[in-house]
Every structure is written in structure tokens, then in C-alpha cells.
């Protein structure tokens, strides 16, 4: 249909002055190297900052030297005692890495849910995925007190999927009666109902099994304070799968933004994309919940920030949410363990302090879009 | 026959929306589907797109639409919906680039060729200057052209347009119709569009298909279909029909004469 070949265009492009070429590039919303670098630096800085601060009061230069010492071919004497060394590598480092991992997982899962449901308020916590994972994990702990390590994440995953499907189904049923689909609000309300219900189930389970209470509580309120290398190793493979699947679906989620029917006329199977992303986002949520308990709002706050600052395409939102989510939860954990030191705040409390007001902001922005 | 529909029955929610509809659209022609509200015009387009199940045959370029894979179908038929969902914040270029989806593998990405096809389409539709704008910053006429750009980027031989001129003023209506007509003649596109404005339909379409209550009530060249009587019968409207120099019908609404008004003059 088009007459001039692509080659003539490409040659023209190469000859264009740089400014014009940049203008051309801005027509497309893609992840830019600058954005990626900024996000990586933010994550790196937050991790380093979190490593330097802690109850043990390790000397900054000692920590830096000990970290540098782990780099191959670098040998530095950190001057840390054996105890200090253990605090750094067996307590602080796993905790810090876990915070980054959980933050990244929750944020990218939120972005995935938002793409699937075309709803910026979708969030692992609000959708009932997190609560579902909680029930699943609690069941695994209660039912098989000698369950192998991997059983908890698997049960959490099953619970997360069940939670999301319940919320989605309930939302569909509830909006069918009303006019015009219901959309944004209905799904979130259904999710809140499901989340509350599942939390109640979980509370019931833990009260009915008081002999396991300590184990359950350690997990529910866990945050990332109890993280160790074993936990990291346990969730890493699942987390990797979830993240890879989500990252490869950026373009397809952009296509899905035009709606199922139009996506179908563009040759895409909306159902298949939705299914895969839903599975991956729920797996990511389950990983996060299985090791850190319930942490709210990361999945809303981070993708929204990324959208505002970097662009709305899911090819930007997904990867940057992963990195910024890690940095965000790292900072939240830093606040959690310093603000009432020597005691610690539960991590979920810190994120809720930020997330509550933020939710209102996002809601306002969404309403405005709908009104236009 | 580029688009062939035979004995098509479609049921939606227990209601029969289309009853044994048949339609033949020749390659390179423009067919306008007209009819009163709720006659099944949009459903007919959706059926041709493979979005609605039903009894009967639907073929595009000699191949059964419903046995095709979605990607194959999307390389044959492009669709510009009546009220498209325009994701706020997406740029015009990215939106038009979505039209290349049927050519991109599931986990793949756009190639330089896809981008150059898109850039070319935007150039043709006079949208090159708006390429970096986001969709929420466009006027109604610009939006219509952007949706058209996405459909053209699919590079299909058949273009389905659902009410391409609704919500446009008369100048923009003409602009969009002229544009589609130019593209059709230049590229040999086959166009099927639903359209409310009967005079507009008659000006641009080679054939009209009048749907009424799910059936084809009349079909043929505009002058044969748009007569005072058929319009009275199916639209319940009083119109006078005149003809332009080319013999295409021009419709004007007639206000019924009320008793007493005539005498006052």
C-alpha cells in the first residue's frame, strides 16, 4: 500500500540533524538509557545507604571495605570483628536485598495488574492477591507443620491467584447490574471486600491453631527483618520467572490499552495476554508475601510515580517499577528501623503512611481522566 | 468479491440482531451500511471482523473469516471503531504504531520497517507534526484521523469504518470522507462503513446496504436505495429527495405542514 520503501526513509533519518532525530525519538514512549541509569543509581544508593545504617552501629568505612572485599580480586582488610562481619553479611545484607526484592516484586506486580485490568488503582494488596497469598501461606504452615520450604510460596501463589479471581469475578458480577460497566471503582471495592474476607479467614486460621501462632505471626508481621539467605534462595527462582514474564509483556499490555475488542482486531488474543500477566503478577505477589507478610500500597505508589515521571507505556512502567519499587521499599525499611529506634515499626505501617494519601491522589487523577 | 456475507444470522443476548443478511462488496469499492438506530449495522461490521459469532458465511478475499487466526485476519481487515478507546498519555505515533501489531511476533518488537510504515501513514494523513502529541491533546477531527492512521498502518486490503464522521462538524466530515476516498482510490482499498448521514453516504459510497430490523431492506447504488418511500418506510422520516449533477441523491428533511400554518402565508 505504501509506495516509498523503508530504505529511503532510513537514509533520510541518518542524514537528519541530531535535534530533529531526538524529536523523532520522543514520538515513541520507550525506556531511555537515562531513565534506566537514574533508576539503577537510585536503587544502588538506597541499598548502600541501608547497608550502612543499623542497630549494630557498624563503622561506615569498615562496612564499605568489607563490601569491597567481596569483589573478586580486591582484598581489603575491613577491620570488622567476626561478630560485626556476621551482622553485616548474615543479618543486614539479606535483609537489605530482601527489601529491594520484595519492593520490586510488589511494584511490578501492581503495574502488571494495572495493565491487565486497565485500572491504575489495581494493586496486589487491594485486589485481594496479597490476602489470598496470606491465607495460602498460613494454611501451608498450619496444615503441614513440617512442610518443606518451597510449600509456603506455592501455597501463597495458589492463594494469590484465588484472591485475584475472586475479586475480578465479584467485580464483574457487581458491575453487571449497574450502567456502563462500573469499571475502576467496582473492581477495587470488590478487591477490598475479598481482601477483608480473606484476612478474616487468615485470622481465624491462626487463632484456631494457636500452637503455630508464633510461626504465623513471625511471618505475617515479618516485614523483611527476619530475612536470611535461605529465604532469598527459596523465592529467587519464582521471582525470576515472574519478572521475566512481566517484562516481556510490556508491548502487549500497551496494545491491550485500546480494549479487548480492538486488540482482537489488531490480531492479539487479549485473553491469553491477560492470563499470562495475571499469573506472573500473582506469582510475584506470592513471592513477596511469602517472605515478608502483607505490605500495602507499594504496587500503587511506585507505578504511579513512574508513570508521572517517565511515561505511561508499559515498556517503561514495568522495568522502572521493578527498580524504583526496590529503592522505595529499601527507604521504607530504613525508616521502619530507625524512626523509633531501638524498636522497629512494621514495614507495612510505613508504606501505608505514604500510600494512603497517595491512593487519594491517584484516585483524583483517574477521575479527572474519566471526566475529560 | 472481496467481502462476501451470505445468510448471516447473529444473536446477541437471545435477540436476533441480524437475520439472513447477505452482502457482496467488490474489491476497491466503497459500500455504506445505512439504517435506523439498532438495525444491526455495527454488528454486521463486527461479524465481518470475526468478533461476533453467528450462522452463515463471511469471507474476505475468498477466505472464511472465522477459520482464520486473529493475526491473519488482522492483516486482511482493519477496523476503525465508532468510539475508540484512546489511552490518555499515549503518543500519536505509538497509537498508530499499534496498527503494526499483526506483523510483530508475540514477544517481539517493532522493526525499523514497522516504524517507517507508520511514519509514512502519519505523513499521508497530515499528522506528522502531531506525532509526538499525546492522544488527550487532540481535537475531534484529529482523533478521527489518528484512528484512521492506526487502521491504515495495518496495510490491509479491506477497511471497516464504524461511523467515521459522528461528532464531527460538517467541514471535518467532508475532510474525513475525502481522505478515505483518496486513500481508497490510491491504494485500491475496499471500504465498508456504517454511516448515519444518508446524504453523506450517498455522496461517497458506490453501493448502499439498507439494514432495517436486522434484515437487508434494500441494496444497490445510492439513487436506487434512497427514495422518498424507502426512507419513510424504514426511518419513519419525511424527506424530499433531489439529485445532484452526477445523479447522487440529496436528502432534505421536510417539516410536516400543520393545519393553519399554510393559510397564514
Interface residues (C-beta under 8 A of the other chain):
Chain A: X1 X2 X4 X6 X9 X10 X23 X24 X26 X27 X28 X29 X248 X251 X252 X254 X255 X257 X258 X259 X261 X262 X263 X264 X265 X266 X267 X268 X269 X307 X311 X312 X313 X369 X372
Chain B: X46 X49 X50 X51 X69 X70 X71 X72 X73 X74 X75 X77 X78 X79 X81 X84 X85 X86 X87 X88 X89 X90 X91 X92 X93 X94 X97 X98 X99 X101 X102 X104 X106 X107 X109 X110 X112 X113 X115 X116 X117 X119 X120 X121 X131 X132 X136 X152 X154 X155 X187 X189
